[in-house]
Amino acid sequence: MGAKGNRAHLALLVLVLALGVASAGCTVQDRPHNEAFFVVADAGEAQVLDTPASAHLSFPENRTLEAEAGEPPHEAVAFAWKASWGPTGALSEFSAAPPGAGLSIVELNVTAKNHTASDAVGLLVVPPGSAGSGRIQIGLVGEADLEDTAGSPALTKDEVRAGSHEGGSYEAAVPASGPVRYRLVPQAQASAPEAVLLIAVKEGASAVHKNTSRPLAFDGAMNYTLVVDTTAAKQHRIEVRDSAGALVESLSLEAFGAAHPGESEPRVLVAPPGQALPGFEAVAVVGALGAVALIALARKR
């Protein structure tokens, strides 16, 4: 066969391949499009409770799936609650009765299509009656720790864990005067550290001042100090200093949470299966390869 015959034969082959790929691509395009969606978990807001303590936690199933646009898909959803003192649950609601004073943690895992979103809530329980009077209780849930500073009452710490979530239950004496200051240290291994603070200052049997924060986001390059106000105002705050020690911010817990919000409802993306090349794009690719082959053949002849 001559050069013209070879070129014609190859051109026909390229055309057949292109039409085949185009047909396959159009078939893929004609399939129903699967939208991405998120699995969402929210164990609830942190709480400071009096003894005897109990908390009812819930997360409605109609909030567990969130579409990028429009209505969420109809997928089976599984709940898994786990408390730091042992109890578990598999429904959308969970009744929690912490065993005693100090910090407890309850974890919620929401699973759909083998993707799990996880969240946790802290429950700080204050001792009954006059017990614990003259004490500061601090619960910290998340990726940070508290450390002593010179001049402030020393902290005692108990570690608390529920599933993959951990925290610390801290306690110190209320000083005779002035606020107390503790270093708030983001965990170095966390890429974007977040934490929630729960604070109770108990002056007597009936004088208990309670504060909780929203999820707080921290910058590992900054230095943080938690300032616990032991006066009647109880205006706790967080001071932020740069690496050189210069004061950058001094904000109340509420203002810091508004300025540096953490993730209140963790979301995990469920992506649709990968799509094949659309038909016409595939035609262009095959056509280009065929053109290269034809040029090469022509040069050989």
C-alpha positions in Angstrom: 0.0 0.0 0.0 1.3 3.5 -0.9 1.8 6.5 1.4 -1.6 7.9 0.5 -3.2 4.6 1.4 -1.4 4.4 4.8 -2.4 7.9 5.7 -6.0 7.3 4.7 -6.1 4.1 6.7 -4.7 5.8 9.8 -7.0 8.7 9.5 -10.0 6.3 9.4 -8.7 4.5 12.5 -8.3 7.8 14.4 -11.9 8.8 13.4 -13.3 5.5 14.7 -11.5 5.8 18.0 -12.6 9.4 18.4 -16.3 8.4 17.8 -16.0 5.6 20.3 -14.6 7.8 23.0 -17.2 10.5 22.2 -19.9 8.0 22.7 -18.5 6.8 26.0 -18.0 10.4 27.2 -21.6 11.3 26.3 -22.8 8.2 28.1 -20.9 9.4 31.3 -22.4 12.9 30.9 -25.9 11.4 30.6 -25.6 9.6 34.0 -27.2 11.3 37.0 -24.8 13.8 38.6 -23.9 13.1 42.2 -23.5 16.3 44.2 -20.9 16.5 47.0 -22.3 16.9 50.5 -21.1 17.2 54.1 -21.5 15.0 57.1 -22.0 17.3 60.1 -21.6 16.7 63.9 -22.5 19.0 66.8 -22.4 17.6 70.4 -23.8 20.9 71.8 -22.5 23.9 73.8 -20.2 23.6 76.8 -22.0 23.7 80.2 -21.1 24.4 83.8 -23.4 22.4 86.0 -24.2 22.1 89.7 -24.1 18.8 91.6 -26.1 16.6 91.2 -25.5 17.2 87.5 -27.2 15.9 84.4 -27.3 17.1 80.8 -29.5 16.1 77.9 -27.7 16.2 74.6 -29.2 15.9 71.1 -28.4 16.5 67.5 -31.4 16.2 65.1 -30.9 13.9 62.1 -32.2 16.6 59.7 -29.0 18.5 60.5 -26.5 15.7 60.0 -26.2 16.0 56.2 -25.7 19.3 54.4 -25.6 19.8 50.7 -23.4 22.3 48.9 -26.5 23.6 47.2 -30.2 22.6 47.6 -31.5 19.7 49.6 -29.2 17.2 51.3 -29.2 13.6 49.9 -31.2 10.8 51.4 -28.4 8.7 53.1 -28.5 6.4 56.2 -26.9 8.1 59.2 -25.5 6.5 62.3 -24.9 8.2 65.7 -22.3 7.2 68.2 -22.1 9.0 71.6 -19.3 8.2 74.1 -18.8 9.7 77.5 -15.5 10.0 79.3 -16.8 8.1 82.3 -18.0 5.1 80.1 -21.7 5.3 78.9 -22.4 5.2 75.1 -25.4 5.8 72.9 -26.5 5.2 69.3 -29.5 7.5 69.0 -29.8 11.2 68.1 -30.3 12.0 71.8 -28.1 11.2 74.8 -28.7 11.7 78.5 -25.5 12.4 80.4 -25.0 12.3 84.2 -21.4 13.0 85.0 -20.2 11.0 88.1 -18.7 13.9 90.1 -17.1 17.3 90.2 -14.7 18.4 87.6 -14.6 18.1 83.8 -16.3 15.4 81.8 -16.4 15.1 78.0 -19.0 13.6 75.7 -18.0 12.8 72.1 -20.5 12.6 69.2 -19.6 10.8 65.9 -22.0 11.0 63.0 -21.3 8.6 60.1 -22.8 8.5 56.5 -21.3 6.7 53.5 -18.3 5.6 55.5 -17.4 9.3 56.3 -17.5 10.4 60.0 -17.7 13.9 61.5 -16.7 14.1 65.1 -17.4 16.7 67.9 -17.2 16.8 71.6 -18.8 18.9 74.4 -17.4 19.7 77.9 -19.4 19.4 81.1 -17.8 21.1 84.1 -19.5 20.1 87.4 -19.2 22.3 90.5 -19.1 20.6 93.9 -22.2 20.8 96.1 -22.8 23.1 99.1 -19.7 24.6 100.6 -17.4 22.0 99.1 -14.9 23.6 96.7 -15.4 27.1 98.1 -12.5 29.4 97.5 -11.5 27.5 94.4 -11.2 28.1 90.6 -12.3 25.3 88.3 -11.3 25.4 84.7 -12.2 22.9 82.1 -10.4 22.9 78.7 -11.5 20.7 75.8 -9.5 20.7 72.7 -5.9 21.2 71.4 -4.4 23.4 74.1 -3.1 23.2 77.7 -2.8 25.5 80.7 0.4 26.1 82.5 1.3 27.9 85.7 2.8 31.4 85.8 4.8 33.1 88.5 2.7 34.8 91.2 -0.5 32.8 90.5 -1.9 29.9 92.5 -0.6 26.5 91.2 -2.9 24.5 89.1 -3.7 20.8 89.6 -4.7 18.9 86.5 -6.6 15.7 85.6 -6.6 14.6 82.0 -10.0 13.7 80.5 -10.6 11.8 77.3 -13.7 10.6 75.3 -12.8 8.7 72.1 -10.5 10.9 70.1 -11.2 14.1 72.1 -9.3 15.1 75.1 -9.1 17.9 77.6 -7.9 18.9 81.1 -9.7 19.5 84.4 -7.8 22.2 86.3 -8.2 23.6 89.8 -6.5 26.3 91.8 -7.1 28.4 95.0 -8.7 31.8 94.7 -6.1 34.4 95.7 -6.7 37.1 98.3 -6.8 39.8 95.6 -6.2 40.4 91.9 -6.7 38.2 88.9 -4.8 35.0 88.2 -2.9 34.3 85.0 -2.1 31.1 83.3 -0.3 30.4 80.0 -2.7 29.0 77.4 -0.5 26.8 75.2 -1.8 25.5 71.8 -0.6 22.0 71.2 2.3 22.0 68.8 1.2 18.9 66.8 -2.1 20.5 65.9 -2.1 22.3 62.5 -5.0 24.6 63.5 -5.4 24.4 67.3 -8.9 24.9 68.7 -10.3 24.7 72.3 -13.3 25.5 74.5 -12.9 27.0 78.0 -15.3 26.4 80.9 -14.6 28.4 84.1 -16.3 28.3 87.6 -15.1 30.6 90.5 -16.7 29.4 93.7 -16.5 31.9 96.6 -18.9 30.1 98.9 -21.8 27.7 99.1 -24.1 29.9 97.0 -21.7 32.3 95.2 -20.6 30.5 92.1 -19.7 32.4 88.9 -19.9 30.5 85.7 -18.5 31.2 82.2 -18.1 29.2 79.0 -16.6 30.1 75.7 -17.5 29.3 72.2 -14.9 27.3 70.2 -11.7 29.4 70.1 -9.1 29.3 67.3 -5.4 29.8 68.1 -2.2 30.6 66.2 0.8 28.5 67.1 3.1 31.5 66.4 1.4 33.6 69.1 1.7 33.4 73.0 -1.6 33.4 75.0 -2.4 34.1 78.6 -5.7 33.3 80.2 -6.6 35.9 82.8 -9.2 34.7 85.3 -11.0 37.6 87.0 -11.7 36.7 90.6 -13.6 39.9 91.4 -17.4 40.1 91.3 -17.4 41.2 87.6 -15.8 37.9 86.5 -14.6 39.4 83.2 -12.2 36.7 82.2 -10.0 37.6 79.2 -7.3 36.3 76.9 -4.1 38.3 76.2 -2.2 37.7 72.9 1.5 38.5 72.5 3.8 38.0 69.5 7.1 36.1 69.6 8.9 39.3 70.8 6.5 39.7 73.7 4.6 42.7 72.4 0.9 42.8 73.4 -1.3 42.3 70.3 -4.7 41.9 71.9 -6.4 41.7 75.2 -10.0 40.5 74.8 -12.8 39.2 76.9 -13.7 35.5 76.4 -16.7 36.5 74.4 -14.8 39.1 72.3 -12.0 36.6 71.6 -14.4 34.0 70.5 -16.0 36.4 68.1 -12.6 37.6 66.7 -11.1 34.1 66.5 -14.0 31.6 66.1 -13.3 27.9 65.9 -15.4 25.3 64.2 -18.7 24.9 66.0 -20.0 22.1 63.8 -17.3 19.9 62.3 -18.0 18.9 58.7 -16.5 16.2 56.6 -16.8 16.4 52.8 -18.3 13.4 50.9 -17.2 13.9 47.3 -18.9 12.2 44.3 -17.1 9.5 42.3 -14.6 10.7 39.8 -16.0 11.5 36.4 -14.5 10.4 33.0 -13.4 12.8 30.4 -16.4 14.4 28.7 -16.9 13.1 25.1 -15.8 16.2 23.2 -12.7 16.7 25.3 -11.8 13.1 24.6 -12.3 13.6 20.9 -9.9 16.5 21.0 -7.3 14.4 22.8 -7.6 11.5 20.4 -7.7 13.8 17.4 -4.5 15.5 18.5 -2.7 12.1 19.0 -3.9 11.0 15.6 -2.6 14.2 14.0 0.8 13.6 15.5 0.8 10.0 14.2 -0.1 11.2 10.7 2.7 13.7 10.6 5.2 11.1 11.8 4.0 8.7 9.1 4.2 11.3 6.4 7.8 12.2 7.3 8.8 8.5 7.1 7.4 8.3 3.6 
